[in-house]
Amino acid sequence: MEGLGIDPKILVGDIVTFIVLVVILKKYAYKPFLAVLEARRKKIEEGVAKSEEAEKSLVKIRSLSDEVKLAGEKKAKELILAAESRAQEKAKLILAAADEEKKKVIAAAQLAMEKERLRAKESQQKETMDLAFAVSEKFLSEKITKEQDRKIIEKLAVGLK
């Protein structure tokens, strides 16, 4: 070995130094390094677990959101139907009131027509009586002979038949 330029004492010293260095590194550097790697692995696993849990929560929240949305739409439809029903009832009431008002107006118009007809009839009777009095007055103012009296009576008798 001396021909290769290797001194056995130095080789043994280098081997012992290497072994001591490996033991010291294993005890003081490798174990803490592994501990840091293990802590990092645990944090990553926790992060993945929390991410999966958050995803599950998000799915639940979306499901609840859809349910709330459907419930809201259902409630809105119910309110719309109720409002339409109330509107139809009010329309019926308004139409009934308008019909009653129409009947009252028609009845009042018929009553007014009847009163006007009676007034016209009374006026016509009065005019007829005035005319009859005027004719009677004219006939009475003249001296009627028996012959004229008989003709008038005959005319009246024929007109009554």
C-alpha positions as CSV (number, residue, x, y, z in Angstrom):
1,M,0.0,0.0,0.0
2,E,2.9,2.2,0.4
3,G,3.5,1.9,-3.3
4,L,0.1,3.5,-3.9
5,G,0.9,6.3,-1.6
6,I,-1.5,5.2,1.1
7,D,-0.4,5.3,4.7
8,P,-2.2,2.7,6.8
9,K,-2.1,4.8,9.9
10,I,-3.7,7.7,8.1
11,L,-6.2,5.4,6.5
12,V,-7.2,4.0,9.9
13,G,-7.5,7.6,11.2
14,D,-9.6,8.7,8.3
15,I,-11.9,5.6,8.8
16,V,-12.2,6.3,12.5
17,T,-12.9,10.0,11.8
18,F,-15.5,9.1,9.1
19,I,-17.2,6.7,11.5
20,V,-17.3,9.3,14.3
21,L,-18.5,11.9,11.8
22,V,-21.3,9.5,10.6
23,V,-22.3,8.8,14.3
24,I,-22.3,12.5,15.2
25,L,-24.3,13.4,12.0
26,K,-26.7,10.6,12.6
27,K,-27.3,11.7,16.2
28,Y,-27.3,15.5,15.7
29,A,-28.2,16.2,12.1
30,Y,-29.9,13.2,10.5
31,K,-32.5,12.7,13.3
32,P,-33.5,16.4,13.5
33,F,-33.6,16.4,9.7
34,L,-35.9,13.4,9.7
35,A,-38.0,15.0,12.5
36,V,-38.4,18.1,10.3
37,L,-39.3,15.9,7.3
38,E,-41.8,14.0,9.4
39,A,-43.4,17.2,10.8
40,R,-43.7,18.5,7.2
41,R,-45.3,15.2,6.1
42,K,-47.8,15.5,8.9
43,K,-48.6,19.1,8.1
44,I,-49.1,18.1,4.4
45,E,-51.4,15.2,5.4
46,E,-53.4,17.5,7.7
47,G,-53.7,20.1,4.9
48,V,-54.9,17.4,2.5
49,A,-57.4,16.1,5.2
50,K,-58.6,19.7,5.8
51,S,-58.9,20.3,2.1
52,E,-61.0,17.1,1.7
53,E,-63.1,18.1,4.7
54,A,-63.5,21.6,3.3
55,E,-64.6,20.1,-0.1
56,K,-67.2,17.9,1.7
57,S,-68.4,21.0,3.6
58,L,-68.6,22.9,0.3
59,V,-70.7,20.1,-1.2
60,K,-73.0,20.1,1.8
61,I,-73.3,23.9,1.6
62,R,-74.1,23.8,-2.1
63,S,-76.7,21.1,-1.4
64,L,-78.2,23.2,1.4
65,S,-78.1,26.3,-0.8
66,D,-80.0,24.4,-3.5
67,E,-82.6,23.2,-1.0
68,V,-83.0,26.8,0.4
69,K,-83.3,28.1,-3.2
70,L,-86.0,25.4,-4.0
71,A,-87.8,26.2,-0.8
72,G,-87.7,29.9,-1.6
73,E,-89.0,29.3,-5.1
74,K,-91.8,27.1,-3.7
75,K,-92.7,29.8,-1.2
76,A,-92.7,32.5,-3.9
77,K,-95.0,30.4,-6.1
78,E,-97.3,29.8,-3.1
79,L,-97.4,33.6,-2.4
80,I,-98.1,34.3,-6.1
81,L,-100.9,31.8,-6.2
82,A,-102.4,33.3,-3.0
83,A,-102.1,36.8,-4.4
84,E,-103.8,35.7,-7.6
85,S,-106.6,34.1,-5.7
86,R,-107.1,37.2,-3.6
87,A,-107.1,39.3,-6.8
88,Q,-109.7,37.1,-8.4
89,E,-111.9,37.3,-5.3
90,K,-111.6,41.1,-5.3
91,A,-112.4,41.2,-9.0
92,K,-115.5,39.1,-8.3
93,L,-116.6,41.5,-5.5
94,I,-116.0,44.5,-7.7
95,L,-118.0,42.9,-10.5
96,A,-120.8,42.1,-8.1
97,A,-120.8,45.6,-6.8
98,A,-120.9,47.0,-10.3
99,D,-123.8,44.7,-11.2
100,E,-125.7,45.9,-8.2
101,E,-125.0,49.5,-9.1
102,K,-126.1,48.8,-12.7
103,K,-129.4,47.3,-11.4
104,K,-130.0,50.4,-9.2
105,V,-129.4,52.7,-12.1
106,I,-131.7,50.7,-14.3
107,A,-134.4,50.7,-11.6
108,A,-134.0,54.5,-11.1
109,A,-134.3,55.1,-14.9
110,Q,-137.4,52.9,-15.1
111,L,-138.9,54.7,-12.2
112,A,-138.1,58.1,-13.8
113,M,-139.6,56.8,-17.1
114,E,-142.8,55.7,-15.3
115,K,-143.1,59.1,-13.6
116,E,-142.6,60.8,-16.9
117,R,-145.2,58.6,-18.6
118,L,-147.7,59.4,-15.9
119,R,-147.0,63.1,-16.2
120,A,-147.4,62.9,-20.0
121,K,-150.7,61.0,-19.5
122,E,-152.0,63.5,-17.0
123,S,-150.9,66.3,-19.3
124,Q,-152.7,64.6,-22.2
125,Q,-155.9,64.1,-20.1
126,K,-155.8,67.7,-19.1
127,E,-155.4,68.9,-22.7
128,T,-158.2,66.5,-23.7
129,M,-160.5,67.9,-21.0
130,D,-159.6,71.5,-21.8
131,L,-160.4,70.7,-25.5
132,A,-163.6,69.0,-24.5
133,F,-164.6,72.0,-22.4
134,A,-163.7,74.3,-25.2
135,V,-165.8,72.3,-27.6
136,S,-168.7,72.1,-25.1
137,E,-168.4,75.7,-24.5
138,K,-168.7,76.4,-28.2
139,F,-171.6,74.1,-28.5
140,L,-173.3,75.5,-25.5
141,S,-172.8,79.1,-26.5
142,E,-174.8,78.4,-29.7
143,K,-178.4,77.7,-29.4
144,I,-179.0,74.1,-30.1
145,T,-182.1,73.0,-31.7
146,K,-183.8,69.7,-31.0
147,E,-182.6,68.4,-34.4
148,Q,-179.0,69.3,-33.7
149,D,-179.2,67.8,-30.2
150,R,-180.5,64.5,-31.7
151,K,-177.6,64.5,-34.3
152,I,-175.0,65.1,-31.6
153,I,-176.4,62.3,-29.4
154,E,-176.5,59.9,-32.4
155,K,-172.8,60.7,-33.3
156,L,-171.8,60.1,-29.7
157,A,-173.7,56.9,-29.6
158,V,-172.1,55.6,-32.8
159,G,-168.6,56.7,-31.6
160,L,-169.1,54.7,-28.3
161,K,-170.0,51.5,-30.1
